[in-house]
Amino acid sequence: MNITRRLGLPPQSRKSPQSLDGNTCPDIFELSDGSFAVIGTEATQELDDKLPADASRADYERIVVITRETLIEAKKDIPDA
């Protein structure tokens, strides 16, 4: 599995303080198998018990948070199908 491309702008090109301060760099990448990888802030402990009743995660999965700006910037690069 390899990273094939970034979705959206590089963190340094975004305008949010989180991207500009160099301390946090949320990012979204498309992988060679068609899945996606996300770099975000770990929030599993904080959000795990707040998941909707029809949502769950495996022990090996983590909940990560990305900025709204990161996802909106990536939207244009997300395929429709």
Secondary structure, DSSP 8 states (H G I E B T S, - for coil): --EEEE-S--GGGS-SHHHHSSS---EEEEETTS-EEEE-EE-HHHHGGGS-TT----TT---EE--HHHHHHHHTTS---
